[in-house]
Amino acid sequence: MANKSTKNQQVKLLFKYDPNYSMIYPSDAYGGMNPKGKLVMNLFTDMHTPPIAEKHKLNEDSRIDPSTPPTQVYLDPEIEEEKDSIYYDRIIHNTVVLAPDDAINIGLWMISTVINDPNFQYDKIKLKNHFLKMINISEDKTND
């Protein structure tokens, strides 16, 4: 069979959504490198822990008494015991596992996409210095 040149050929990639697709709005991530050298990143959102129920006192008319605050009922007994504390749930939405090269490529794509947006408002010198510090390169060591 003859070896065909791919010089002028094209490939079309179709984007299709998984039936279980959902959009999430994580506020942070937690994770690190696993023993196999992959980056494990749990995407989460912190939210105030709502009660599972409220108990209201009734007045003589068998209506909720608006002058008495409700008693909040929580599923977690630790929350029940410490009424003066504020509790937040850290809801983990997804876990992403990436090879280091993929993590860097995706991270660079995300950064490039944001900083090249004309609406992006951030001190780019501060951003550059942050990245130089992060990868432990001082300004005088860079030749690029």
C-alpha positions in Angstrom: 0.0 0.0 0.0 1.3 3.4 -0.9 2.2 5.8 2.0 -0.2 8.7 1.6 0.9 12.2 2.5 -1.1 13.9 5.3 0.2 17.3 4.3 -3.2 18.7 3.1 -5.5 16.4 5.1 -7.8 17.6 7.8 -9.5 16.0 10.7 -12.8 17.1 12.1 -13.4 16.7 15.9 -17.0 16.6 17.1 -17.8 17.7 20.6 -20.5 15.7 22.2 -21.9 15.8 25.8 -21.9 12.8 28.1 -25.5 12.0 29.2 -24.4 12.7 32.8 -22.8 16.0 31.9 -23.4 18.8 34.4 -21.8 22.3 34.8 -20.3 23.0 38.2 -19.0 26.2 39.7 -16.1 25.1 42.0 -14.5 27.7 44.2 -11.4 25.9 45.0 -9.5 22.6 44.7 -7.7 20.2 47.1 -5.3 17.5 46.2 -1.8 16.8 45.1 0.4 14.2 43.4 -0.6 10.6 44.0 1.9 7.7 44.4 1.7 7.0 40.7 2.8 10.5 39.8 -0.6 11.8 38.7 -2.2 15.0 39.9 -5.4 14.4 41.8 -7.6 17.5 42.1 -10.9 17.5 44.0 -13.0 20.5 42.9 -15.3 21.8 45.6 -17.5 24.6 46.8 -17.8 25.7 50.4 -21.4 26.5 51.5 -23.1 27.3 54.7 -24.6 24.2 56.3 -28.4 24.6 56.1 -30.5 22.8 58.7 -32.5 19.8 57.5 -35.6 21.2 59.3 -36.9 24.0 61.5 -39.2 23.6 64.4 -41.6 26.6 65.0 -43.7 27.3 68.1 -47.4 27.8 67.4 -49.6 30.5 68.9 -53.1 30.1 70.2 -54.5 30.2 66.6 -52.3 27.2 65.7 -50.2 29.4 63.5 -46.5 29.9 63.5 -45.6 32.4 66.2 -43.5 35.0 64.4 -42.1 36.4 67.7 -40.3 33.2 68.5 -37.3 32.2 66.4 -37.4 28.7 65.0 -35.2 25.9 66.4 -33.0 24.5 63.6 -32.5 20.8 63.3 -29.3 19.4 61.8 -28.5 15.9 60.7 -25.0 16.1 62.2 -25.0 15.9 66.0 -21.8 17.8 66.2 -23.6 20.9 64.7 -26.5 20.4 67.2 -24.0 20.5 70.2 -22.2 23.7 69.0 -24.9 26.2 68.3 -22.5 29.1 68.5 -20.3 27.9 65.7 -20.8 28.5 62.0 -20.5 25.4 59.9 -19.7 25.1 56.2 -20.0 22.0 54.1 -17.2 21.4 51.6 -19.1 19.8 48.7 -16.7 17.9 46.4 -18.2 18.0 42.9 -15.6 16.1 40.9 -12.2 14.6 41.1 -9.9 15.2 38.2 -6.8 12.9 37.7 -4.2 14.2 35.3 -0.7 13.2 34.1 1.8 16.0 35.0 2.2 17.1 31.3 -1.6 17.2 30.9 -2.0 19.2 34.1 0.6 21.8 32.9 -0.9 22.0 29.4 -4.5 22.5 30.8 -3.2 24.9 33.4 -1.4 27.0 30.8 -4.4 27.0 28.5 -6.6 28.2 31.4 -4.2 31.0 32.3 -3.7 32.0 28.7 -7.4 32.1 28.1 -8.0 34.3 31.1 -5.1 36.8 30.7 -5.8 37.2 27.0 -9.5 38.2 27.6 -9.8 41.9 27.0 -12.0 42.2 30.2 -9.3 40.6 32.4 -8.2 43.2 35.1 -5.0 42.2 36.9 -1.6 43.6 37.3 0.4 41.5 34.7 3.8 42.4 36.3 2.5 41.0 39.6 1.2 37.9 37.7 4.6 37.4 36.0 6.5 37.8 39.3 4.1 35.3 41.0 4.8 32.7 38.3 8.5 33.3 38.4 8.5 32.8 42.2 6.2 29.8 41.9 8.6 28.0 39.5 11.6 29.3 41.5 13.2 31.3 38.7 14.6 34.7 39.6 14.4 37.6 37.1 18.1 37.5 36.5 18.2 33.8 35.5 15.7 34.2 32.7 17.1 34.6 29.2 13.7 34.5 27.3 
